[in-house]
Every structure is written in C-alpha cells, then in structure tokens.
Amino acid sequence: MSNTDVTYLVGICLGVLGLAAFGALVLVPAITAYRRPLERAAAAILSLYVLAALVGIGVVIGALVVLEWPRVF
C-alpha cells in the first residue's frame, strides 16, 4: 500500500465517521424532536444547513493550514 493509498483510506474513514457523528448528534435528535412529517422534513433540511456550515468551516481551516504551513514550519 502506497502513502497515497493510506491517505485516501484515512480520509474516507474520517469522512464516514464524521457523517455518522453528524447523523447521531445532530440529525437524529432534530428529527425525533417533532411528530408531524412536515416538521421532521423541515428539521432534516435545516440540519443540512448545519452540515454545510460545518463543512465550510472545515474547508476554511484546512485551506489556512495548507497556505500557512510553509511560513510556520
């Protein structure tokens, strides 16, 4: 297994783990808090906005690390 393959494997595993954590910690409580199907659908859609915000924050932090790494080290 090459270094690139290990990097891809770790990235995929962390992505799956992150989505599972999002589902367990954000999506499931948001959906189970409501009884009507329309309210549950609205909660699921709004949870996707939370996921998009978390992904956006991760992308920004990752970009800062990539851009500032040579200057720091």
C-alpha angles and dihedrals in degrees: 000000000000127000090254092054091050090050092051092047093051091046093050093046092049091047092052091045091049093050091048090051091048091050094048098041103034114013102044096048091046093052097043092050091074133056105198117081093229092053091048091051091049091050091050092050092048089049087058088059088055089050091050091051092050092048090048092052090049092051092050093048091046092050091050091051092050094047098043099039096091092048094050098042 
